[in-house]
């Protein structure tokens, strides 16, 4: 079975190297980080992993409604159901990326506001 074509529905089926879910994830990190600033590193990582994985699941559901999948983590590229929407390694990666982003987003956002 060949790999289905991946594209963004929001960009009129153009092949783009990013998806809107990443921008939403950045906004979520920016919104969550002030509430998590006094929490331990592991707690913050878990919150980011769970929150961003949930966001990815919601985005995936919307993506599947729009048509073929923009992404699928399923081994066989299955995209007709929710299979392949999220997986453990990428969920853990979201936690790590959340920690990195909370460190660098204030610098980027602060520079933009000047």
BELMOTA-V701366 format. One line per field, one symbol per residue. ss: DSSP state (@ for helix, = for strand, . for the rest). psi: psi as a letter, one per 30 degrees, with the letter a starting at -180 (. if undefined). burial: b if it has 16 or more other ideal C-beta (glycine too) atoms within 10 Angstrom, else e. A space follows every 50 residues. Layout:
ss->???
psi->???
burial->???
//
This chain:
ss->........@@@........@@@@@@@@@@@@@@@@@....@@@@@@@@@@ @@@@@@@@@@@@@@@@.....................@@@@@@@@@@@@@ @@@@@@@@@@@@@.
psi->klklkklkefhhgkjlgllffeeeeeeeeeeeeefffglleeeeeeeeee eeeeeeeeeeeeeeefblkflkgkeggkgfafkgelleeeeeeeeeeeee efefeeeeeeeef.
burial->eeeeeebbbeeeeeeeeebbbeeebbebbeebbeebeeeeeeebbebbbe bbbebbeebbeebbeeeebbbbbbeeeebeeebbbbeeebbeebbebbbe bbeebeeeeeeeee
//
